[in-house]
Amino acid sequence: MTKAELIDKAAAQSKISKAEAGRVLDSLIGSVTQALAKGESVTLVGFGTFSVSSRAARQGRNPQTGSPISIAASKVPRFKAGKSLKDAVNHR
């Protein structure tokens, strides 16, 4: 499902315009992004938890030359599905 399809479905289910549904979705995505950028987690009960995890610096290999390269430490977003979401996916 694309973002446009999600907006269409949300607009139809909540009986609001597509423009309003688009603004709500953009606001939700922006709020989650801002929270993660601050290092906070976002929990949507029954759906899941978005969080930030640290990835340590490590050595890798250039796949073209095989020479070793250093990969810097970074922070990465994570998502852990909630029980209701897992149950919905597994019982379809």
Order of alpha helices (4+ residues) and beta strands (2+ residues): alpha-alpha-beta-beta-beta-beta-beta-alpha
